[in-house]
Every structure is written in structure tokens, then in C-alpha cells.
């Protein structure tokens, strides 16, 4: 059985497997008609479709898990400015809902939350906000040429990072949202198909078919 199946999918496959085995046996014994082979073929087509869906879901889910871990902190203790003795201490959301990592510095014995998000979805919003702030600073009349040069360098670097990150996340989110829509549709189809098979199973379970 496909390792990527959910519980309701495994249950359907069990019903389908039993149905196929029993119907083949009864057809061979002449107790039910050859038209039942059409139901067997429908079962095979549905299971093939289910396999493809389950495998696609596993791939997209694996991609999402990978993307969640894409952002790596360059965290340093705000007190000793070192990263040598930092220990992860959970996560925390700020007022904007952006999630960041918390750390404990074992050298200074303090806890702190790193000042950047720990995931690409929040990082995109963070980069866009920082870029906006830098562009405002660059455009201010009282900004010196040296400050403008530094701001422009930071803008170019952050924009480059954003241009690489955003298309990847946007493409994945589109695929993930499509998967979520298909999941709901498949759950409904599985429910209906399983009930149809159970009805067919009841039809096959007549007393006449039990007689040798």
C-alpha cells in the first residue's frame, strides 16, 4: 500500500481490494455477471488517480517542510556579540505576526529574540519593509552622499535577495493552494466512492452467493 496515503485513503483501498477479490471470485463461479468487471475497472482507475494525488501531496509537503527551514539565522548575543554559546530556545511572534527564533546565550545567561524572521514567508514581508525604509532614507534631502551610498548598497543587496526568494515562494504557494483545493475535492470523492463500493459489496453479499 502507498506509504503516502492518509487514513481515509487507506480505508478506501482496503474496501476496494476486498471488493475486487470477492467480485473476481464470484464472476469466476458464475454467481454474478461479467458487467461487474466494469466496476473493477472503475476501481483501478480511481486507485491510480488516488496514487498520483497522494504522491503529489507528499512532494509538495516535503517542499514546504524544506522551505520552512530555508532561512538560517546569523544570530549573535546582543550583550557579548558572539554566536559561540547560543542555544535555541523556541520561537516568538512580534506584533506583526512574524515568527522569529529565540536563543539563550549560555555565556551571558540571557534570552533574546533574533531581529529577523525565521521563515521565508515572513522574511519576504520583512525585506520589503526594510527596503521601503532604506529608500525613504535615500530620498531624504538631509542624507549625506556617504549615507546614500551605504543605503544604495544595502538596497541592492536586499533587493537581490528578495528577487531570488519571492518567485520561489510564490510558485510554491500557488502549487500548495491548488493542492489544498484538490485535497478537499478528493476527500469528498473518496467518501462517495467508498459508499458506492460498500453498496456493491452488499449486493454481492446475497445468500445465494454464499451457497456452494
C-alpha positions, -999 to 999 in steps of 0.1 A, spaced: 0 0 0 12 35 -8 30 50 22 17 84 13 -19 76 19 -39 93 46 -62 72 69 -94 76 48 -74 67 17 -60 35 33 -96 26 44 -109 31 8 -81 9 -6 -89 -19 19 -126 -18 8 -116 -17 -29 -91 -46 -25 -117 -67 -8 -144 -58 -34 -121 -67 -63 -111 -100 -48 -146 -110 -40 -161 -99 -73 -135 -118 -93 -142 -149 -73 -180 -146 -78 -176 -139 -115 -154 -170 -119 -181 -190 -101 -208 -176 -123 -227 -161 -94 -226 -125 -107 -224 -111 -142 -195 -100 -163 -207 -64 -161 -191 -63 -126 -158 -61 -144 -167 -25 -153 -168 -17 -116 -134 -34 -111 -120 -12 -139 -135 19 -123 -119 9 -90 -85 5 -107 -88 40 -124 -97 56 -91 -69 40 -72 -44 51 -99 -58 87 -96 -55 84 -58 -19 72 -60 -10 102 -82 -27 126 -58 -10 111 -27 24 111 -43 20 148 -54 8 157 -19 39 141 -4 62 160 -28 46 194 -21 45 187 16 82 178 15 90 210 -4 70 231 22 89 215 51 122 223 33 112 259 27 102 263 63 138 256 72 153 277 44 161 308 64 192 305 86 199 330 113 233 346 118 223 353 154 246 369 179 241 377 215 232 414 219 254 416 250 286 398 241 281 399 203 291 363 200 273 333 185 296 307 201 274 298 230 239 303 217 213 277 224 179 276 206 150 285 230 119 283 209 102 309 187 82 342 192 59 363 172 61 400 170 32 425 168 30 419 130 27 382 134 62 375 121 78 345 137 115 347 148 138 324 168 146 328 204 180 320 219 198 317 252 233 329 255 250 305 279 279 328 284 258 358 294 229 338 308 203 359 289 174 351 265 168 371 234 147 371 202 166 375 169 156 406 149 147 388 117 120 362 108 129 325 107 108 316 77 107 328 40 70 339 41 77 364 69 111 372 56 96 385 23 75 410 42 105 419 64 127 426 34 100 446 17 96 468 48 134 473 52 137 482 16 110 507 19 127 523 49 160 524 31 145 540 0 129 567 21 162 574 38 180 576 5 155 601 -8 157 624 22 173 658 15 195 657 46 210 623 38 247 627 31 263 612 0 282 587 22 249 576 38 232 574 4 260 552 -10 256 529 20 218 528 17 221 521 -20 245 492 -14 221 477 12 191 483 -12 209 464 -40 218 435 -17 184 431 -1 166 436 -34 187 408 -49 178 385 -20 142 394 -24 142 388 -62 156 353 -56 133 343 -27 99 357 -37 94 338 -70 102 305 -53 78 311 -25 51 325 -48 53 295 -71 52 270 -42 23 288 -26 3 286 -58 10 249 -60 2 244 -23 -31 262 -26 -40 241 -56 -32 210 -36 -54 222 -7 -83 226 -31 -77 192 -46 -75 177 -11 -110 188 -2 -123 175 -36 -105 142 -32 -119 137 4 -154 141 -10 -148 117 -39 -132 92 -15 -162 93 8 -187 89 -21 -167 62 -39 -162 42 -7 -200 43 -1 -206 31 -36 -183 2 -31 -200 -7 1 -233 -8 -17 -219 -30 -44 -204 -52 -16 -238 -56 0 -253 -66 -34 -226 -93 -37 -233 -105 -2 -266 -121 -10 -274 -155 5 -274 -171 -30 -238 -161 -35 -229 -177 -2 -241 -212 -13 -215 -235 -27 
